[in-house]
Amino acid sequence: MSAASVAPTLSLVVPVYNVAAFLPRCLESLASAPAAATEVIFVDDGSTDECPRLLAEWRRTHPNAQLIRQANGGLSAARNTGLERAQGRFLAFVDSDDYFDPGYHERLAALCEAHALDLAIGNASYHFEGRRSDQPVYTDQPPAGVMRGADLLRYRLRNRNLLHMVWMHVYRREWLERHALRFVPGLIHEDVPWTTRVLLLAERASYDATPGYHYRQRVRRYRADELDRRLGAIIESSIHNARALDRLAGGLGDDTELQQLLRWQLVDGALSLFHKIRQLSRAELRRARLAQLRRDGVFGLLWRNATQFAQRRRIARNYLKALLGTA
């Protein structure tokens, strides 16, 4: 973009990796965005299927698009690349196997503009590809109007109803840059610490309950060795997220209610570790993972943060398995 160019209103950052079967539907959605006010930044994260060809063809007829190709580094790295290149006043992320209704992001950007928001949060639907009826992600209604992100976080955690998916958000890009917000490369479920930190930082946030983004619920099948590798990555990411939430909770000062709610969130999410370990294909892998959690102090981290007897009971049961070497 030349110095004389007018910055776009909205940057849409779209990481892409081997989703050729779903990408055309996403591209249809992106084509509905007003080209004069929107830049689309594709980050092809080392795709080996038809995605590079589909993206190149789309780019030739859509001058508001950028196409960046990089070696595969994962979703977090691809999002960071898009963040570095974005020029819009507002920014949103789109997953390339999803799609959205015309005007979805423009409505949230307009909300940001009208109320000087750091962050606007939209609603979405789970798209089950015809296997069952689509369902809205959020069915509740937080207090209307502008509120601190921490109070929106408090509301969601009180109601045990916080979804961390970043593609429901539109951000003021200057605010993102001022706080140097970036994703941690290599993580799976990287949205968890990101969304929690974003809400804690936002002085002005608001929610729009109108669904408009469609989150595809894909049926995924893996060989046993592939599943073990994926589960291992999820386990490591869950440990990282638990430690990140522990640091965030510890920085809340005298807001003891929100601190307790964050600690509940930490343990509630981290307890999925034990479910993932049970899914590993071999007993020796399961025993090794439980032993690693014990050596690395993860059981102690969870125990210190547990806020309910039921949470402590599950932690203790799995600690006993680690101690006895059973799985």
Buried (B, 14 or more C-beta within 10 A) or exposed (E): EEEEEEEBBBBBBBBBBBBBEBBEBBBEBBBBBEBEBBBBBBBBBBBEBBBBEBBEEBBEEBEBBBBBBEEEBBBBBBBBBBBEBBBBBBBBBBBBBBBBBBBBBBBBBBBBBEEEBBBBBBBBBBBBEEEEEBEEBBEEEBEEEBBBBBBBBBBBBEEEEBBBBBBBBBBBBEBBBEEEBBBBBBBBBBBBBBBBBBBBBBBBBBBBBEBBBBBBBEEEEEEEEEBBEBBBBBBBBBBBBBBBBBEBBEEBEEBEEBBBBBBBBBBBBBBEBBEBBEBBEEEEBBBBBBBBBBEEEBBEBBBEBBBEEEBBEBBEEBBEBBEEEEB
